[in-house]
Amino acid sequence: MTPNIKGYLLALAQEVLPAFRRGVIAVTALAYIILAGAYFLVGHTFSLSTFQLWTGALAIAGVEIMVVFPYRLWKANVTELNALKSVDYSGPDWTIRELFYHIMPEGLTKTDNREEVGLDVMDKLSTSQLSAWGRRAPGRPLEFIGFLFWSKARWTYWFIADGHDEHEHAISHDLLADDETFRDIRVNKGTALRIWRK
């Protein structure tokens, strides 16, 4: 069984009890309406058994689980797919600052928080799940940064503050070669949104 099917069945199982509760409420309200209508129309009332009420609740819960829940999932998926389709996947169109603030909108000025996000992003870059481009010096064109750079790199975190695109953003230190530095680092927004979904 694939993880997606397992996740769907787990979400479905978690919906059973709330759906049954909503079914009980709906059947109880409906029963009161029927009883009140019968009293006003024919002048007398009748009783519904517990079995009838529970059967009605189970029927409503069944309809919700088999029809309403899959529809809600489908609608959520369509909304997410449309949002992803609207993103341009063509190249380096998101600054590293925008990426960090997307992952953690609040609290990036705290050292522990930015280190946590920094390691997460570095992991994706060093394993080629995410690509990055940067400038070796101010005024130089953007160039692709190979994944090997990131295995020995560290962030300077200058980019956390606005207006520091020209400062060094990442430095890779190697004992056998000169340090490599990149500034104005950018990533592809579409790829980033697929990795860090909100």
Summary of the structure (lengths in Angstrom):
residues: 198
radius of gyration: 28.1
end to end distance: 26.4
largest distance: 97.6
contacts: 509
relative contact order: 0.11
helix: 58%
strand: 15%
